[in-house]
Amino acid sequence: MFTLIAELSRWAIPMILLIVPVVAVLRGVKVYETFVDGAEAGFTTAIKTIPYLVAMLVAISIFRASGAMEVLVTNLSPLLNLVGLPAEVLPHAIMRPLSGGAALGIASDIIKTYGPDSFLGRLASTMQGSCDTTFYVLTLYFGSVGIKRYRYSIISGLVADLTTLAASVFIVRAVF
């Protein structure tokens, strides 16, 4: 069974990259022209998102450089230790909703310090792969298309982040 899954995984993307253009040609779609039009629209979207991306990166840098993250970690550590969340992964849990790159850097530091097969390394890896960058998505994507009122998006995203954090701790404790 493992061999079958490995082979399917190996060939899934190449087959999709082959099948989609073939089906498009059979349906009469001008594949190259459509691709170029999509690339042009993507470039326009990228240009529109640059101000939002810069603003988000500056805010994250200020948050980290000011020492606010360390203060937050210090104040929340005793409470989170009661529920089984080690203080060492708290910076990752805080940064993950803000920036995937910053969270990946923190996860890399945790793995380098404690090892990839340690509880903390596995927890950081599971957290990295199981939640999204809520504020990054809201800032960049909502901003680029002109959505100004997020309504329940922030609350929903943060609830999802907390859920995946709790699930990551539970699963890593249960499996490893």
C-alpha positions in Angstrom: 0.0 0.0 0.0 2.8 2.4 0.9 4.5 1.8 -2.5 1.2 2.5 -4.3 0.8 5.8 -2.4 4.4 6.8 -3.1 4.0 6.1 -6.8 0.7 8.0 -7.0 2.3 10.9 -5.2 5.3 10.9 -7.5 3.1 11.1 -10.6 0.2 13.2 -9.5 1.5 16.6 -10.3 3.2 15.7 -13.6 -0.1 14.0 -14.7 -2.1 17.1 -13.8 0.3 19.3 -15.7 -0.1 17.1 -18.7 -3.9 16.5 -18.5 -5.1 20.0 -18.0 -3.5 21.5 -21.2 -4.5 18.5 -23.2 -8.2 18.8 -22.1 -8.0 22.5 -22.7 -6.8 22.0 -26.3 -9.4 19.4 -26.9 -12.1 21.9 -25.7 -10.7 24.6 -28.1 -9.1 26.8 -25.5 -6.1 28.8 -26.7 -3.8 27.5 -23.9 -0.8 29.8 -24.5 -2.8 32.9 -24.8 -4.9 32.1 -21.8 -1.7 31.4 -19.8 -0.2 34.8 -20.9 -3.4 36.6 -19.9 -3.4 34.9 -16.5 0.3 35.8 -16.0 -0.5 39.4 -16.9 -3.4 39.5 -14.4 -1.1 37.9 -11.8 1.5 40.5 -12.3 -1.1 43.3 -11.9 -2.3 41.7 -8.7 1.3 41.4 -7.4 1.9 45.1 -8.0 -1.4 45.9 -6.1 -0.4 43.8 -3.1 3.1 45.3 -2.6 2.0 48.1 -0.3 0.0 45.7 1.9 2.9 43.3 2.1 5.4 46.0 3.0 3.0 47.3 5.7 2.6 43.8 7.2 6.3 43.1 7.2 7.1 46.4 8.9 4.5 45.8 11.6 5.9 42.3 12.2 9.5 43.6 12.4 8.4 46.3 14.9 6.6 43.7 17.0 9.7 41.5 17.2 12.3 44.2 17.5 10.5 46.1 20.2 10.6 43.2 22.5 6.8 42.9 22.6 6.9 39.3 21.6 9.2 38.4 24.5 7.0 40.3 26.9 3.9 38.4 25.6 5.7 35.1 25.8 6.9 35.7 29.3 3.4 36.7 30.5 1.6 33.9 28.7 4.0 31.0 29.5 2.7 30.1 33.0 -0.9 29.9 31.7 0.0 27.9 28.6 2.3 25.5 30.6 -0.9 24.5 32.5 -2.5 23.3 29.2 0.7 21.5 28.0 2.0 24.1 25.5 5.7 24.5 26.1 7.0 28.1 26.3 9.6 27.3 23.6 7.0 27.1 20.9 5.0 30.0 22.0 6.9 32.5 19.7 6.0 30.2 16.8 2.4 30.1 17.8 2.3 33.9 18.0 4.1 34.5 14.7 2.3 31.8 12.6 -0.9 33.9 12.1 1.2 36.9 11.2 3.9 35.6 8.9 4.7 32.2 7.4 8.3 33.2 6.8 8.9 34.5 10.3 7.2 31.4 11.7 9.3 29.1 9.6 12.5 30.9 10.9 11.3 30.3 14.5 10.5 26.7 13.7 13.9 26.2 12.1 15.6 27.6 15.2 13.5 25.3 17.4 14.5 22.3 15.3 18.1 23.3 15.2 18.2 23.8 19.0 16.2 20.7 20.1 16.5 18.4 17.1 13.9 17.3 14.5 12.9 14.2 16.4 12.4 15.9 19.7 8.9 16.7 21.1 9.5 20.4 20.4 10.8 19.8 16.9 7.9 17.7 16.0 5.4 20.1 17.6 6.9 23.1 15.7 6.8 21.1 12.5 3.2 20.1 13.0 2.2 23.6 13.9 4.0 25.0 10.8 2.1 22.7 8.5 -1.4 22.8 10.1 -2.4 26.4 10.3 -2.5 29.4 8.1 -1.2 33.0 8.2 -4.5 34.6 9.1 -3.4 38.3 9.2 -1.1 37.9 6.2 -4.0 36.5 4.2 -6.4 39.2 5.4 -3.9 42.0 4.8 -2.6 40.9 1.5 -5.4 39.2 -0.3 -8.4 41.1 1.1 -6.5 44.4 0.7 -5.5 43.7 -2.9 -9.1 43.3 -4.0 -10.3 46.2 -2.0 -12.2 44.5 0.9 -12.2 47.0 3.8 -14.7 45.3 6.2 -13.4 41.9 7.3 -16.5 41.2 9.4 -15.9 37.8 11.0 -12.8 36.8 9.1 -10.4 37.8 11.8 -12.3 36.0 14.5 -12.8 32.9 12.3 -9.2 32.8 11.3 -7.9 33.2 14.9 -10.3 30.5 16.2 -9.0 28.2 13.4 -5.4 29.0 14.5 -6.2 28.2 18.1 -7.9 25.0 17.1 -4.9 23.9 15.0 -2.6 24.8 17.8 -4.5 22.7 20.3 -4.8 19.9 17.8 -1.1 20.0 17.1 -0.2 19.7 20.8 -2.8 16.9 21.3 -1.7 14.9 18.2 2.1 15.3 18.9 1.6 14.2 22.5 -0.6 11.3 21.4 1.5 10.0 18.5 5.0 10.7 19.8 
